Structures are given as structure tokens and as C-alpha cells.
């Protein structure tokens, strides 16, 4: 699973989020970084309101949390989403020495990123792609 640290770095680098059913997220800075929530049709739903998108917690009885503004949560993209965001730059994912390696072509250069988790490797490669694109190279 993508770490909260890397998800925050991707968000801070400019990765946008259009919430869809099945997306995972955390509520940072509330001592709940280990609680993973998933948008669904039942318990956690996305509501379109005039003031913006709000994530509603239906039927939560553990604590007083009815709605949280989308900007207050941190998206944890899944492996398939990260791979999709890499787009045509993505070349392959393989295992090397017990780690996952993502190979991508960024700015004409082959980039390799290794991590213990495939989502972390994809996320680090995406962070490099965003940095490259932001630099306007």
C-alpha cells in the first residue's frame, strides 16, 4: 500500500484527485493515519454540494464524523491508478533482489525506482514524472 508520506508528497507536488468509488484515503493530522477508508456506495460516499465535494460518513457511530471536505483527506492511489497516471512513460514492473522495480522513460531517459512495495515504486516514479513535468523540461 502507498505510504501516507508518499501520498502527501504526490499531493504536494500537484497530483489531483477526482474521487471515485473504490478509492482509498486517510484522515491526516487526526491521529488516524493508520485508518484506511474506502469510498463506497454505502458507508463512505462522495457528495456534490454547492460549496464543493464532501465525503460523507453514513452510519458512523464510533465518533462524531458526518462529513469531511475532500481537501481534508489524503488520497492513497492504488497500484492500477498509479500505473495509469504514469501513462506511456511506464515500461515495466519486475522483481529485482526482493524488491519491486518500476522502469519508466521520463524526458527521454530511462528511470528505475525500487521499493519493497509495488505501489511505493510506482509512486516514487510518478513523483519523478511530476517533478520533470513541473520543471517544464
Rosetta blueprint (number, residue, H / E / L):
1 X L
2 X L
3 X L
4 X H
5 X H
6 X H
7 X H
8 X H
9 X H
10 X H
11 X H
12 X H
13 X H
14 X L
15 X L
16 X L
17 X L
18 X L
19 X L
20 X L
21 X L
22 X L
23 X L
24 X E
25 X E
26 X E
27 X E
28 X L
29 X L
30 X L
31 X L
32 X E
33 X E
34 X E
35 X E
36 X E
37 X E
38 X E
39 X L
40 X L
41 X L
42 X L
43 X L
44 X E
45 X E
46 X E
47 X E
48 X E
49 X E
50 X L
51 X L
52 X E
53 X E
54 X E
55 X E
56 X E
57 X E
58 X L
59 X L
60 X L
61 X L
62 X L
63 X L
64 X L
65 X L
66 X L
67 X E
68 X E
69 X E
70 X H
71 X H
72 X H
73 X L
74 X E
75 X E
76 X E
77 X L
78 X L
79 X H
80 X H
81 X H
82 X H
83 X H
84 X H
85 X H
86 X H
87 X H
88 X H
89 X H
90 X E
91 X E
92 X E
93 X E
94 X E
95 X E
96 X E
97 X L
98 X L
99 X E
100 X E
101 X E
102 X E
103 X E
104 X E
105 X E
106 X E
107 X L
108 X L
109 X E
110 X E
111 X E
112 X E
113 X E
114 X E
115 X E
116 X L
117 X L
118 X H
119 X H
120 X H
121 X H
122 X H
123 X H
124 X H
125 X H
126 X H
127 X H
128 X H
129 X H
130 X H
131 X H
132 X H
133 X H
134 X H
135 X H
136 X L
137 X L
